[in-house]
Amino acid sequence: MSVRLRPLGQAIDGYATLRHDATALAAAPDTTTEEYSQDQLQVNARIVRDYLEPIARRSGSRTVLDVGCGVGKSVMTLVEDGFDAYGVDLPGLTRYWRRQELPPGRFFVVDPLDFELPFETGSFDLVFSLGVIEHVGTSDGHATRRNDYHARRQAWLREIFRTVKPGGDLLVGGPNRNFPLDFSHGLDTRSSWIERRLSGIVGRSVHRVWGDYFLWGYGDVSRYLAGLGFEMMPLSVRGLLHFGRVPPGLRWLAAAYVRGLPRALLGTGFNPWVMALIRKTDP
């Protein structure tokens, strides 16, 4: 292990956590399903090799952290391909790690309500988190926003950014708040009757692009990291998405749309996903 760990507390199913009250943390609800875990096992190696590893190699990254690593397939794929990779996730994921006999020294449990990472400041060349931040600050792990969800997301993102080395990168991705269609989630629980009606007709979530919503956008990233030294570049999601949740007859259209989206529009509401590559410029 080349990364520096903070003092750890107890362990859950053999995987360490900063929390000393490991029993209480282990009792936290788990929103991962068997179906979703199998989906990760099937597609995450492709995502790593087709999308993440080229980003890591362009920047010369060696130490990598996956925040929200799920069943651990991404981390182990990176390790197989020569990276010094680690993952963190909620206590309910330990049953999947244990089932696969994943090494405890590479996987750590975090507290969703008192989020701290078990690594010293500036430990990683690249930290990535895909499809996670939209669930931070919710009361059910899905789309029920807490009143303080912005404050919780800001604290979450800043804690992750803390572990990035100066000159290193943080990659944060998820469905774009400013794009009116979402193929990955249900509606925000505070959505209007018009949004619910339109979503029922279309068969996918159709949401307004103004006001509060549980999804997020590039503007949120800039606000959450305000005052810290960083540069942000929006990326295309070409090579990341294979549009498995898009109706089969429309997948070719979705793929063509992503391929053809001009670079100037990547950081706008025309991009169906936020994919923010954030370079840490200050110590």
Order of alpha helices (4+ residues) and beta strands (2+ residues): beta-beta-alpha-alpha-alpha-beta-alpha-beta-alpha-beta-beta-alpha-beta-beta-alpha-beta-alpha-beta-alpha-beta
